[in-house]
C-alpha cells in the first residue's frame, strides 16, 4: 500500500506489460508531450510514468501518465489508471480522442503494434490531426488491479469521467475544449454509460457493442476463459483469487472475435502476445446494464455506431448487422445526431481485420464533420 501526500490510500497491484511488445524506443519527434499540471477537485495529481516497456508504433510523439481515480463518488480509495497521450501535430488546440478497449485487451487494441500502418487507429487519427489518449482501463495493462468483482460498468464510467475531467481541467497542458470518447466492446458500453450519465464529451464513438447481445455466442467466449493466474503470461502478476480471467492459449482467432478468411493469420500470434484479462464484475454487469435504454437515451452528443458485418456477438436472431445498427438508433433519441457504419468483412474485432483502415477512415471523417480537429 502507498500513501499519497493528500492522505489517501492507493491500492497498488502488480503491473502487467503486454508481453512481446516492442521494446526499442522510437526516434523522438520534435513535438514533446506535455508535463502534468496540478488541478483541484480531483482524486490526486496526474503523473508522468516510464513503467511501460512497449512503445507506440504510430510515429507520433507520446507521453505516458498515471491518472489517480476512485471507483465511485465518495470512495476514499485511490487507484491509478495508465494512459498514453499521442499527437503528430500539437498537444494544444486539438480535439482529444479518449479510447477505451474491450475485455481481454488493453491500450494496444487501439494502437496495435503488429503492422501499425494497417491496424493502429492511433496512427491514423494522429495523422489526421487528432490527439489520442489510449487508456488501460482499471484492472488491465499497466493500470492497478483491484479485486475484479468490484469493477463494474458504472464504476468504469465513473473512472472514464474522471479522466475526461482531468483533460477538461488542464491536467495535461491546456484544458481540452473538445473531447471525443470512443470505446470498443466492453469499452463501448463504458462509453455509453459515461456519456449518458455525465454528458461531458463532444462526440461518442461506439464499436462492437449494441443493446442486443447474442448470449449463446457470448457463452462460447465465456467457455474459452480460464483463471488468469493459470496463464503463464499473468502468473505472479495478477492477484490470486481476484477473479480475473483470460482466454485459453491459442483460441483467440477461433472464437467470435474474427471472421475467417478476413484477417492476416499472423495476427493470431500477436493476439497471444498482447492479450489481457477480463474483470469478473464486468461479466456480471454487462448482462444487467447492456440491454437498458438508460443512460444511452440521455446522450446529447453526436453518436457514431460501428459494427462488423459479421459480428455475431452483437445481433438479433438473424445476426444482420445492418438491422441491429438501425435498431440501435432507438436507444439514442436525444443524441444530436446518430449514424451507423457497417464494416465489410469484419467480425467483432473491427480494428484487426483486413478492412480496418476503412473503419478508421470512417471514424476520422465522422469526427472531423461532427466535432472537428481544431478547437
Beta strands, then each sheet from edge to edge (+ up, - down):
strand 1: 2-3
strand 2: 9-10
strand 3: 47-48
strand 4: 61-69
strand 5: 79-87
strand 6: 96-100
strand 7: 131-136
strand 8: 179-184
strand 9: 203-207
strand 10: 225-227
strand 11: 244-247
strand 12: 278-279
strand 13: 302-308
strand 14: 338-343
sheet 1: 1+ 2-
sheet 2: 3+ 4- 5+ 7- 6- 8- 9- 13- 14-
sheet 3: 10+ 11- 12+
end
